[in-house]
Amino acid sequence: MRVPLEGKRVSRISARGFAVASATAVTTVGAVVGVAAGGPAVASNDNVEATASDTTLLADIPAGQQAQVQTASLAQQADAQAAQASASAKKSAEEAARLKAAQDARAKKDAAVKGKADKDKADKDKADKEAKARDLETQSASRASSRSTFQVQSSYSVSDVQAIARQIIPADQFQCFSNIVNKESSWNYTASNGAAYGLVQALPGSKMSSAGSDWQTNPATQIKWGLNYMSSRYGSPCGAWSFWMTHHSY
């Protein structure tokens, strides 16, 4: 009978129609995903030919597996997008690392330059201080030599001692020197406090022997030693006085 043949023909046509529809759906999905990924929106003739070819393939695939084919296609496109995002993230990370390395190098260079500048300044300040101390020492030595030796007396009044000091101490440093002597001994050249002795309370008093063997009885010797000590350690009598005001000793 022909009726069954017609029925089979209708079934085959329906199957091909379903295959064409499925292939078209796959192609359409691919086109839409392509647009989302930045691809061209208009399908070319090649896509039409591919659709026809895919129709033949899908016609031979059971209906239950056609969804798997479509899912695999979408998964491949998702993997491609993920790979592109990963590459972009890697590039951004590399750029950030490069910028940080450049910033670190610049900070290190700036620190080195600042450190050198600070060291140069400290060296200069030290050299200036030492030069000033040498100048003061030279001035005091010149003053002492120009007057040969002071007349030795059996005793000296406060005014006598101060007069000697004015001849030895530079004029711009005298007041600072006087302030220290006032605090240490009240201008008493025989003042003692334990091992400390003299106008400037050298500790021990025997240190002043470097300025003269008569350090115990001659205020001039004590003044010379005191000026040299203040200049070498603090730069000047005024430097020593500044220290004394903070620490109440020098």
JOLINTA-V383877 format. One record per residue. N is the residue number from 1. SS is DSSP state (alpha for helix, beta for strand, coil for the rest). PHI is phi in radians with two decimals (none if undefined). OMEGA is omega in whole degrees, -180 to 180 (NA if undefined). Layout:
BEGIN
n=N ss=SS phi=PHI omega=OMEGA
n=N ss=SS phi=PHI omega=OMEGA
END
This chain:
BEGIN
n=1 ss=coil phi=none omega=-176
n=2 ss=coil phi=-1.53 omega=-177
n=3 ss=alpha phi=-1.06 omega=178
n=4 ss=alpha phi=-1.05 omega=178
n=5 ss=alpha phi=-1.05 omega=179
n=6 ss=alpha phi=-1.11 omega=180
n=7 ss=alpha phi=-1.12 omega=178
n=8 ss=alpha phi=-1.13 omega=179
n=9 ss=alpha phi=-1.07 omega=179
n=10 ss=alpha phi=-1.13 omega=-180
n=11 ss=alpha phi=-1.14 omega=179
n=12 ss=alpha phi=-1.13 omega=178
n=13 ss=alpha phi=-1.12 omega=180
n=14 ss=alpha phi=-1.12 omega=179
n=15 ss=alpha phi=-1.12 omega=179
n=16 ss=alpha phi=-1.12 omega=178
n=17 ss=alpha phi=-1.10 omega=178
n=18 ss=alpha phi=-1.15 omega=180
n=19 ss=alpha phi=-1.13 omega=178
n=20 ss=alpha phi=-1.09 omega=180
n=21 ss=alpha phi=-1.11 omega=-180
n=22 ss=alpha phi=-1.16 omega=179
n=23 ss=alpha phi=-1.10 omega=178
n=24 ss=alpha phi=-1.11 omega=179
n=25 ss=alpha phi=-1.12 omega=179
n=26 ss=alpha phi=-1.08 omega=180
n=27 ss=alpha phi=-1.07 omega=-179
n=28 ss=alpha phi=-1.13 omega=179
n=29 ss=alpha phi=-1.07 omega=178
n=30 ss=alpha phi=-1.07 omega=180
n=31 ss=alpha phi=-1.12 omega=-178
n=32 ss=alpha phi=-1.14 omega=179
n=33 ss=alpha phi=-1.11 omega=177
n=34 ss=alpha phi=-1.06 omega=178
n=35 ss=alpha phi=-1.11 omega=-180
n=36 ss=alpha phi=-1.11 omega=-180
n=37 ss=coil phi=-1.49 omega=179
n=38 ss=coil phi=1.75 omega=180
n=39 ss=coil phi=-1.46 omega=-180
n=40 ss=coil phi=-1.19 omega=-177
n=41 ss=coil phi=-1.50 omega=-173
n=42 ss=coil phi=-1.68 omega=179
n=43 ss=coil phi=-1.29 omega=179
n=44 ss=coil phi=-1.62 omega=178
n=45 ss=alpha phi=-1.11 omega=179
n=46 ss=alpha phi=-1.10 omega=179
n=47 ss=alpha phi=-1.16 omega=179
n=48 ss=alpha phi=-1.12 omega=179
n=49 ss=alpha phi=-1.15 omega=178
n=50 ss=alpha phi=-1.11 omega=179
n=51 ss=alpha phi=-1.11 omega=180
n=52 ss=alpha phi=-1.10 omega=180
n=53 ss=alpha phi=-1.17 omega=180
n=54 ss=alpha phi=-1.11 omega=180
n=55 ss=alpha phi=-1.05 omega=-180
n=56 ss=alpha phi=-1.11 omega=-179
n=57 ss=alpha phi=-1.18 omega=-179
n=58 ss=alpha phi=-1.13 omega=179
n=59 ss=alpha phi=-1.11 omega=-179
n=60 ss=coil phi=-1.57 omega=-180
n=61 ss=coil phi=-1.67 omega=178
n=62 ss=coil phi=-1.01 omega=-176
n=63 ss=alpha phi=-1.01 omega=-178
n=64 ss=alpha phi=-1.22 omega=-178
n=65 ss=alpha phi=-1.66 omega=-179
n=66 ss=alpha phi=-1.09 omega=178
n=67 ss=alpha phi=-1.11 omega=179
n=68 ss=alpha phi=-1.15 omega=178
n=69 ss=alpha phi=-1.10 omega=179
n=70 ss=alpha phi=-1.12 omega=180
n=71 ss=alpha phi=-1.11 omega=179
n=72 ss=alpha phi=-1.08 omega=179
n=73 ss=alpha phi=-1.10 omega=179
n=74 ss=alpha phi=-1.14 omega=180
n=75 ss=alpha phi=-1.13 omega=178
n=76 ss=alpha phi=-1.09 omega=179
n=77 ss=alpha phi=-1.15 omega=177
n=78 ss=alpha phi=-1.14 omega=178
n=79 ss=alpha phi=-1.12 omega=179
n=80 ss=alpha phi=-1.11 omega=178
n=81 ss=alpha phi=-1.14 omega=179
n=82 ss=alpha phi=-1.13 omega=178
n=83 ss=alpha phi=-1.10 omega=179
n=84 ss=alpha phi=-1.14 omega=179
n=85 ss=alpha phi=-1.15 omega=179
n=86 ss=alpha phi=-1.13 omega=179
n=87 ss=alpha phi=-1.13 omega=179
n=88 ss=alpha phi=-1.14 omega=179
n=89 ss=alpha phi=-1.12 omega=179
n=90 ss=alpha phi=-1.11 omega=179
n=91 ss=alpha phi=-1.11 omega=179
n=92 ss=alpha phi=-1.12 omega=179
n=93 ss=alpha phi=-1.12 omega=179
n=94 ss=alpha phi=-1.13 omega=179
n=95 ss=alpha phi=-1.16 omega=178
n=96 ss=alpha phi=-1.11 omega=178
n=97 ss=alpha phi=-1.14 omega=179
n=98 ss=alpha phi=-1.12 omega=179
n=99 ss=alpha phi=-1.11 omega=180
n=100 ss=alpha phi=-1.15 omega=179
n=101 ss=alpha phi=-1.09 omega=179
n=102 ss=alpha phi=-1.15 omega=178
n=103 ss=alpha phi=-1.12 omega=179
n=104 ss=alpha phi=-1.10 omega=-180
n=105 ss=alpha phi=-1.12 omega=179
n=106 ss=alpha phi=-1.16 omega=179
n=107 ss=alpha phi=-1.09 omega=179
n=108 ss=alpha phi=-1.12 omega=180
n=109 ss=alpha phi=-1.14 omega=179
n=110 ss=alpha phi=-1.08 omega=179
n=111 ss=alpha phi=-1.13 omega=179
n=112 ss=alpha phi=-1.15 omega=179
n=113 ss=alpha phi=-1.11 omega=180
n=114 ss=alpha phi=-1.13 omega=179
n=115 ss=alpha phi=-1.06 omega=179
n=116 ss=alpha phi=-1.16 omega=179
n=117 ss=alpha phi=-1.09 omega=179
n=118 ss=alpha phi=-1.11 omega=-180
n=119 ss=alpha phi=-1.15 omega=179
n=120 ss=alpha phi=-1.07 omega=179
n=121 ss=alpha phi=-1.14 omega=180
n=122 ss=alpha phi=-1.09 omega=179
n=123 ss=alpha phi=-1.12 omega=-180
n=124 ss=alpha phi=-1.16 omega=179
n=125 ss=alpha phi=-1.06 omega=179
n=126 ss=alpha phi=-1.13 omega=180
n=127 ss=alpha phi=-1.11 omega=179
n=128 ss=alpha phi=-1.12 omega=-180
n=129 ss=alpha phi=-1.12 omega=180
n=130 ss=alpha phi=-1.14 omega=180
n=131 ss=alpha phi=-1.13 omega=179
n=132 ss=alpha phi=-1.13 omega=179
n=133 ss=alpha phi=-1.10 omega=178
n=134 ss=alpha phi=-1.12 omega=179
n=135 ss=alpha phi=-1.10 omega=180
n=136 ss=alpha phi=-1.13 omega=179
n=137 ss=alpha phi=-1.13 omega=179
n=138 ss=alpha phi=-1.13 omega=179
n=139 ss=alpha phi=-1.09 omega=-179
n=140 ss=alpha phi=-1.17 omega=178
n=141 ss=alpha phi=-1.13 omega=180
n=142 ss=alpha phi=-1.14 omega=179
n=143 ss=alpha phi=-1.10 omega=-178
n=144 ss=alpha phi=-1.16 omega=-178
n=145 ss=alpha phi=-1.23 omega=-178
n=146 ss=alpha phi=-1.21 omega=-180
n=147 ss=coil phi=-1.89 omega=-175
n=148 ss=coil phi=0.91 omega=179
n=149 ss=coil phi=-2.02 omega=178
n=150 ss=coil phi=-1.33 omega=180
n=151 ss=coil phi=-1.10 omega=-179
n=152 ss=coil phi=-1.32 omega=179
n=153 ss=coil phi=-2.15 omega=178
n=154 ss=coil phi=-1.28 omega=177
n=155 ss=coil phi=-2.71 omega=-178
n=156 ss=coil phi=-2.35 omega=175
n=157 ss=coil phi=-1.43 omega=178
n=158 ss=alpha phi=-1.04 omega=180
n=159 ss=alpha phi=-1.13 omega=177
n=160 ss=alpha phi=-1.10 omega=-178
n=161 ss=alpha phi=-1.11 omega=180
n=162 ss=alpha phi=-1.14 omega=178
n=163 ss=alpha phi=-1.12 omega=177
n=164 ss=alpha phi=-1.12 omega=-179
n=165 ss=alpha phi=-1.08 omega=-180
n=166 ss=alpha phi=-1.13 omega=179
n=167 ss=alpha phi=-1.39 omega=-176
n=168 ss=alpha phi=-1.74 omega=-175
n=169 ss=coil phi=-1.44 omega=175
n=170 ss=coil phi=-0.95 omega=-174
n=171 ss=alpha phi=-0.99 omega=-177
n=172 ss=alpha phi=-1.34 omega=180
n=173 ss=alpha phi=-1.97 omega=-173
n=174 ss=alpha phi=-1.08 omega=-176
n=175 ss=alpha phi=-1.07 omega=179
n=176 ss=alpha phi=-1.12 omega=178
n=177 ss=alpha phi=-1.06 omega=-180
n=178 ss=alpha phi=-1.08 omega=179
n=179 ss=alpha phi=-1.05 omega=-179
n=180 ss=alpha phi=-1.17 omega=-179
n=181 ss=alpha phi=-1.10 omega=176
n=182 ss=alpha phi=-1.01 omega=-178
n=183 ss=alpha phi=-1.25 omega=-173
n=184 ss=alpha phi=-1.47 omega=-172
n=185 ss=coil phi=-2.48 omega=-175
n=186 ss=coil phi=0.98 omega=178
n=187 ss=coil phi=1.13 omega=176
n=188 ss=coil phi=-1.69 omega=-174
n=189 ss=coil phi=-1.28 omega=176
n=190 ss=coil phi=-1.91 omega=-179
n=191 ss=coil phi=-1.11 omega=178
n=192 ss=beta phi=-2.39 omega=178
n=193 ss=beta phi=-2.53 omega=-173
n=194 ss=coil phi=1.21 omega=179
n=195 ss=coil phi=-1.47 omega=180
n=196 ss=beta phi=-1.32 omega=-175
n=197 ss=beta phi=-2.65 omega=169
n=198 ss=coil phi=1.56 omega=-177
n=199 ss=coil phi=-1.00 omega=-175
n=200 ss=coil phi=-1.78 omega=177
n=201 ss=coil phi=0.92 omega=175
n=202 ss=beta phi=-1.09 omega=-177
n=203 ss=coil phi=-2.25 omega=-7
n=204 ss=coil phi=-1.31 omega=-178
n=205 ss=alpha phi=-1.07 omega=-178
n=206 ss=alpha phi=-1.11 omega=176
n=207 ss=alpha phi=-0.99 omega=-175
n=208 ss=alpha phi=-1.24 omega=178
n=209 ss=alpha phi=-1.13 omega=178
n=210 ss=alpha phi=-1.15 omega=178
n=211 ss=coil phi=-1.68 omega=180
n=212 ss=coil phi=2.85 omega=-179
n=213 ss=coil phi=-1.25 omega=-180
n=214 ss=coil phi=-1.63 omega=-174
n=215 ss=coil phi=-1.04 omega=-178
n=216 ss=coil phi=-1.39 omega=-173
n=217 ss=coil phi=-2.12 omega=-176
n=218 ss=coil phi=-1.97 omega=180
n=219 ss=alpha phi=-1.09 omega=179
n=220 ss=alpha phi=-1.09 omega=178
n=221 ss=alpha phi=-1.10 omega=179
n=222 ss=alpha phi=-1.13 omega=-180
n=223 ss=alpha phi=-1.16 omega=179
n=224 ss=alpha phi=-1.07 omega=-179
n=225 ss=alpha phi=-1.12 omega=-179
n=226 ss=alpha phi=-1.09 omega=179
n=227 ss=alpha phi=-1.11 omega=-180
n=228 ss=alpha phi=-1.12 omega=180
n=229 ss=alpha phi=-1.10 omega=-178
n=230 ss=alpha phi=-1.13 omega=-178
n=231 ss=alpha phi=-1.24 omega=-177
n=232 ss=alpha phi=-1.28 omega=-177
n=233 ss=alpha phi=-1.61 omega=-175
n=234 ss=alpha phi=-2.09 omega=179
n=235 ss=coil phi=1.64 omega=-179
n=236 ss=coil phi=-3.09 omega=174
n=237 ss=alpha phi=-1.02 omega=178
n=238 ss=alpha phi=-1.19 omega=175
n=239 ss=alpha phi=-1.12 omega=178
n=240 ss=alpha phi=-1.15 omega=180
n=241 ss=alpha phi=-1.16 omega=177
n=242 ss=alpha phi=-1.06 omega=178
n=243 ss=alpha phi=-1.16 omega=-178
n=244 ss=alpha phi=-1.08 omega=-179
n=245 ss=alpha phi=-1.08 omega=179
n=246 ss=alpha phi=-1.50 omega=-172
n=247 ss=alpha phi=-1.88 omega=-178
n=248 ss=coil phi=1.05 omega=172
n=249 ss=coil phi=-2.89 omega=-180
n=250 ss=coil phi=-2.65 omega=NA
END
